[in-house]
Amino acid sequence: MPQRITEKNGIIIVQNNQFYITSPLPGGEPAILSAVPPVVLEVNKQPVAGLVPVVSSDRVTWSIQEPPPYQITVSEDKLQAFLTLNHVEQYKWNLVNTPASSHLAVRAEMDSSTLLSTLGIEQIIADFEKKSMSQNLNIPAIYAELNQPTYLPVCVAEGRPPAAGEDAKLDLFFAEHAGNPFNSLEGAADTPNQLRIPVAQRGDIIARKHLPRDGVPGYDVYGSILPAAPPRDIKVVAKEGALLLPSHEITALKDGRPRVTGTNVTTFDITTVFTVPGCVNRQTGNIVFSGDVIVHQDVEDNSIIEALGNVYVCGNVHNSTITATGSIYILGNVGDSQLYSGAFGVTYNRLYHLSEKLIEEVSLLRKASRLLTREIQSRQQTVKFGQVILLLMETKYKKIPVLIRDLESVAASIKQTSHPDNKQLQRILDVFLRPTLFIDTFNDAMLVSLLKLLKNLYTGVARMEEANVCVDIPHCHNTIIKSSGGICIHKDGTLQSDLLSLADITFMMPDAVCRESQLEAGGTLTAQIVSGDTGARSSLKAGQKISVRKIHAGRVTVGRYSQEITEPAEDMIFTPQNLSVGAE
């Protein structure tokens, strides 16, 4: 009888750690070999992965692939090294004897009667030394793990993190924001001189700088130095009215309100005050002043006050614009007006805005004049630089004379100025307003000088921004208020007004009403009564929280979440958390 196909296949036998392989008979298939970990096979010196056919001529070898006796790992910050034992003793392994088979998965088992080696502490220490980690090695911890293995990561070497230094800091001995300066005037007439404005006396120490202190370097498990982060310093400058002493104290050189301005450079000075004993109106003209402005009575129709400091108005403000790089305090009511404080007092300042526009236009004019001059010269023609400027200003850059006239108009309102830069700027601006008279003297250096003076003016206004500012008023109607600090409504409330604060908006009185107004606070908005009886509904928006004592109707938004209020509600607090629940 013919043999069956399976009887023609090759076979494998494992006996005494040896492989015995027969090739298949004609019509049969080779034997199939595979390994069960930790056995690793090689056939003809090639590693076996998965199933492999073998014949009698193949050379099969085997080995055991155990995990190493231990592992050394280092934390990501290199401040700790860990020892993890896998096994302390190394034993012999033998292949499991198997009968003849055409498909064989080779197995091995440990021979616990034959100890090959025992892990010693010397081997571990030598390995740490090889890795340059012997300096701070905890040898007792290694002994303990070897004697009573936990087979868990054990910290056996530690570095030392760098100790942080101390940043420079400032102690201010004056209140940047001292509350409403009119509190003492409530019910008192004709007493504006009693304004509660923080004032330093000559010789007072107004601030002290604490110098930065360097940190202490650390080291990692390899012994490498870990430098401490450099502490942050504060650059301090004392301007007119203040003096920076060698002891790093700032002292007042005259009486007045101390203030601190600037971001990259912290500047201390004693503010100069310009006082208007009556009203600001057509007779007084607009007020532009580098310092604080105090108005004893009203700010009347179509008036402008621009202060590089605080503005105090003891009366009402109507149909006017007030910009202050500091705070704005108004005792009376505000109607049909615009109030800009802090960072907004910078961006809405006309000197800042017009100088910025002129810098853009004059830079383009300079670039165009050089291109046009080169083009004319390439044709072997000559032209005066002044003629090129005149041509460009009459064609492409007609805005420049308009901007210059506007800037001169604002400059004419500046009170008590004698800065030499202003006089030089005025002379150059006059040249640009009458270019035909100066064709022969125009040159590129004049454009460079103009740009430099304009940039000085632009950055000079920007540097006067004060940090902790506020707008404090009793009531407003049809008014826009923007403040990089807080907004405080300390009496009746708001009507048909838009308020924007990068900090908080607070209505102080329990019966203060918000009617038909748009309010937005970067932090918390605290309202009392939000009316929705007639007209457009109010909109309240805050970055963190809205608190309302009574709300009849309106829209509230906190963060990314909004809710329409259609039913009267009392004592409501809106947060992103509770608004998000309603939005789901």
Secondary structure, 3 states (H helix, E strand, C coil): CCCCHHHHCCEEEEECCEEEEECCCCCCCCEEEEECCCEEEEECCEECCCCEEECCCCCEEEEECCCCCEEEEECCCCCEEEEEECCCEEEEEEECCEEEECEEEECEEEEEEEEEEECCHHHHHHHHHHCCCCCCECHHHHHHHHHCCCCCCEEEEECECCECCECCEEEECCCCCCCCCCHHHCCCCCCHHHCCCCCECCCCEEEEEECCECCECEECCCCCEECCCCCCCCEEEECCCEEECCCCEEEECCCEEEEEECCCEEEEEEECEEEECCCECCCCCCEEECCEEEECCCECCCCEEEECCCEEECCCEECCEEEECCCEEECCCEECCEEEECHHHHHCCHHHHHHHHHHHHHHHHHHHHHHHHHHHHHCCCCCCHHHHHHHHHHHCCCHHHHHHHHHHHHHHCECCCCCHHHHHHHHHHHHHHCHHHHCCCCCHHHHHHHHHHHHHHHHHHHCCCECCCEEEEEEEECCEEEECCEEEEEEEEEECCEEEECCCEEECCCCCEEECCEEEECCEEEEEEECCCCCCCCEEEECCEEEEEEECCEEEEECCEEEEECCCEEEEEECHHHHHHHHC
